[in-house]
């Protein structure tokens, strides 16, 4: 018998080999993407003008997700704001 307990959480997680192609499906609609880009730019402007706060660097997150069309949080919760016909790989 094996004396060590089996860690079920590690054994149940899927393993994706590095050479296997993984794709990100778009999960942001056009309006959502546009608003993210505008918000990201507005926050980044705060870094260089106005209050010149470092918090403006958080604008990189909505800017990048808006440009790419994929939001990891949307994927985590299974949300999507794009139509089914628009769900291509990002």
C-alpha positions as CSV (number, residue, x, y, z in Angstrom):
1,X,0.0,0.0,0.0
2,X,1.0,3.6,-0.6
3,X,1.5,5.4,2.7
4,X,1.3,8.9,1.2
5,X,-2.2,10.4,0.8
6,X,-3.2,11.2,-2.8
7,X,-3.7,14.9,-3.5
8,X,-6.9,14.9,-5.5
9,X,-6.9,18.6,-6.4
10,X,-3.6,18.3,-8.2
11,X,-4.5,15.1,-10.0
12,X,-7.8,16.5,-11.3
13,X,-6.3,19.6,-13.0
14,X,-5.9,19.2,-16.7
15,X,-2.3,19.3,-18.0
16,X,-1.7,21.2,-21.3
17,X,1.6,20.4,-22.9
18,X,3.7,23.4,-24.0
19,X,3.7,22.2,-27.6
20,X,-0.1,22.1,-27.8
21,X,-1.8,25.1,-29.3
22,X,-4.2,26.9,-27.0
23,X,-6.4,29.7,-28.2
24,X,-8.3,32.5,-26.5
25,X,-11.8,33.1,-27.8
26,X,-13.0,36.7,-28.0
27,X,-15.4,37.4,-25.1
28,X,-15.8,41.2,-25.5
29,X,-18.2,42.9,-27.8
30,X,-17.4,46.0,-29.9
31,X,-19.0,48.5,-27.4
32,X,-17.2,46.8,-24.5
33,X,-13.9,46.9,-26.3
34,X,-14.3,50.5,-27.2
35,X,-15.2,51.6,-23.7
36,X,-12.2,49.6,-22.3
37,X,-9.8,51.3,-24.7
38,X,-11.2,54.8,-23.9
39,X,-11.0,54.1,-20.1
40,X,-7.5,52.7,-20.4
41,X,-6.3,55.8,-22.3
42,X,-8.1,58.1,-19.8
43,X,-6.4,56.4,-16.9
44,X,-3.0,56.5,-18.5
45,X,-3.4,60.2,-19.1
46,X,-3.6,60.7,-15.3
47,X,-0.1,59.4,-15.0
48,X,1.3,62.3,-17.1
49,X,-1.2,65.1,-16.5
50,X,-3.7,66.2,-13.8
51,X,-2.9,64.6,-10.4
52,X,0.1,62.7,-11.9
53,X,-0.8,59.6,-9.8
54,X,0.7,56.2,-10.2
55,X,-2.8,54.7,-10.1
56,X,-3.2,55.7,-13.7
57,X,-0.9,52.8,-14.7
58,X,-3.9,50.5,-14.0
59,X,-5.2,51.8,-17.3
60,X,-2.9,49.4,-19.1
61,X,-5.2,46.5,-18.1
62,X,-8.4,47.8,-19.7
63,X,-6.4,49.1,-22.7
64,X,-4.8,45.7,-23.4
65,X,-8.0,43.7,-22.8
66,X,-9.9,46.1,-25.1
67,X,-7.3,45.8,-27.8
68,X,-7.0,42.1,-27.7
69,X,-10.8,41.4,-27.2
70,X,-10.3,38.9,-24.4
71,X,-10.9,39.4,-20.7
72,X,-9.6,36.7,-18.3
73,X,-12.2,37.6,-15.7
74,X,-15.0,37.1,-18.2
75,X,-13.5,33.7,-19.1
76,X,-13.3,32.8,-15.4
77,X,-17.0,33.5,-14.9
78,X,-18.1,32.3,-18.3
79,X,-19.4,35.8,-19.4
80,X,-19.3,37.2,-22.8
81,X,-20.5,40.5,-24.3
82,X,-20.0,39.6,-28.0
83,X,-22.4,37.9,-30.3
84,X,-21.9,34.3,-31.1
85,X,-20.9,35.1,-34.7
86,X,-18.1,37.4,-33.4
87,X,-16.4,34.8,-31.2
88,X,-13.2,34.2,-33.1
89,X,-9.8,33.5,-31.7
90,X,-8.2,36.6,-30.2
